[in-house]
Amino acid sequence: MKEVLQALNLEVGVKGSMVMTRDGVVVHSEISPPLSPDLVGAVASSTVQDINGALKSAGAREFGKFIFNSSFGKMIFHDTGDAYLVVVLDKSINLDFTLLSISSAARKIKTLTA
């Protein structure tokens, strides 16, 4: 899993990545300064819990992929089966090619966690 995240972090615009369980526990993190792994984990956990809670209240299933835009940058949440791949991106990155790399990494993580 570490190697998959490290390779993903080499993609243009990727600032860091992590894998977290469906209930928000960080499994592995490849987040480096100036980002704080604890802060990114807290934001990611809260976001997943809030969005899935709202979807459940609306009678919908949990999300498969979610893109969170902020003034700081972007966060991508990608379902990997038993966990989520969370990727922090530069705010000005064009997502077209990066999403392909993220989806590929999510598939690899899914096979590792299955």
C-alpha positions as CSV (number, residue, x, y, z in Angstrom):
1,M,0.0,0.0,0.0
2,K,2.9,2.3,0.9
3,E,4.4,1.9,-2.6
4,V,1.0,2.7,-4.3
5,L,0.6,5.9,-2.4
6,Q,4.2,6.9,-2.9
7,A,3.9,6.4,-6.7
8,L,0.6,8.4,-6.7
9,N,2.3,11.2,-4.8
10,L,4.8,11.6,-7.8
11,E,1.9,12.6,-10.1
12,V,1.8,16.3,-11.1
13,G,-0.2,18.3,-8.5
14,V,-0.6,15.6,-5.9
15,K,0.4,16.9,-2.5
16,G,-0.2,13.7,-0.5
17,S,-2.4,10.7,-0.1
18,M,-3.8,8.3,2.5
19,V,-6.1,5.3,2.9
20,M,-8.8,5.4,5.6
21,T,-11.5,3.0,6.6
22,R,-15.1,3.6,6.0
23,D,-15.5,4.8,9.6
24,G,-12.7,7.3,9.3
25,V,-9.6,5.6,10.8
26,V,-6.4,6.3,8.8
27,V,-4.8,3.0,7.7
28,H,-1.7,4.5,6.0
29,S,-0.7,8.0,5.2
30,E,1.9,9.5,2.8
31,I,1.3,13.1,3.8
32,S,4.4,15.3,4.1
33,P,5.0,18.8,5.4
34,P,3.8,21.5,5.0
35,L,0.6,19.4,5.2
36,S,-0.2,17.9,8.6
37,P,-1.2,14.2,8.4
38,D,-3.3,14.5,11.5
39,L,-5.2,17.6,10.1
40,V,-5.7,16.0,6.7
41,G,-6.9,12.8,8.4
42,A,-9.4,14.7,10.6
43,V,-10.8,16.7,7.6
44,A,-11.1,13.5,5.6
45,S,-12.7,11.5,8.3
46,S,-15.2,14.3,9.1
47,T,-16.0,14.7,5.4
48,V,-16.6,11.0,4.8
49,Q,-18.8,10.7,7.9
50,D,-20.8,13.8,7.1
51,I,-21.4,13.0,3.4
52,N,-22.3,9.4,3.9
53,G,-24.5,10.3,6.8
54,A,-26.4,12.8,4.6
55,L,-26.7,10.3,1.8
56,K,-28.0,7.6,4.2
57,S,-30.6,10.1,5.5
58,A,-31.7,10.7,1.9
59,G,-32.0,6.9,1.4
60,A,-29.0,6.8,-0.9
61,R,-25.9,4.5,-0.9
62,E,-22.4,5.7,0.2
63,F,-20.5,7.6,-2.5
64,G,-18.1,6.1,-4.9
65,K,-16.0,9.2,-5.7
66,F,-16.2,12.7,-4.3
67,I,-14.3,15.8,-5.2
68,F,-13.9,18.5,-2.6
69,N,-12.8,21.9,-3.8
70,S,-11.5,24.6,-1.4
71,S,-9.4,27.7,-1.5
72,F,-6.4,25.6,-0.3
73,G,-6.7,22.9,-2.9
74,K,-8.7,19.8,-3.8
75,M,-9.4,16.5,-2.0
76,I,-10.5,13.4,-3.9
77,F,-12.2,10.6,-2.0
78,H,-12.3,7.3,-4.0
79,D,-14.0,4.2,-2.8
80,T,-11.7,1.1,-2.7
81,G,-14.1,-1.4,-1.3
82,D,-13.4,-1.6,2.5
83,A,-11.7,1.8,2.6
84,Y,-11.3,5.2,0.9
85,L,-8.3,6.5,-1.0
86,V,-7.9,10.2,-0.1
87,V,-5.8,12.4,-2.3
88,V,-4.8,16.0,-1.6
89,L,-4.2,18.1,-4.8
90,D,-3.0,21.5,-5.7
91,K,-5.9,23.9,-6.3
92,S,-4.9,24.7,-9.9
93,I,-4.5,21.1,-11.1
94,N,-6.4,19.9,-14.2
95,L,-8.2,16.8,-12.9
96,D,-8.5,15.0,-16.3
97,F,-5.2,13.0,-16.2
98,T,-4.8,13.0,-12.5
99,L,-8.2,11.2,-12.0
100,L,-7.0,8.3,-14.2
101,S,-3.9,7.9,-11.9
102,I,-6.1,8.1,-8.8
103,S,-8.6,5.5,-10.2
104,S,-5.7,3.2,-11.0
105,A,-4.2,3.6,-7.5
106,A,-7.7,2.9,-6.0
107,R,-8.0,-0.4,-8.0
108,K,-4.5,-1.5,-6.7
109,I,-5.5,-0.6,-3.1
110,K,-8.8,-2.5,-3.5
111,T,-6.8,-5.7,-4.4
112,L,-4.5,-5.2,-1.4
113,T,-7.4,-4.7,1.0
114,A,-9.6,-7.5,-0.3
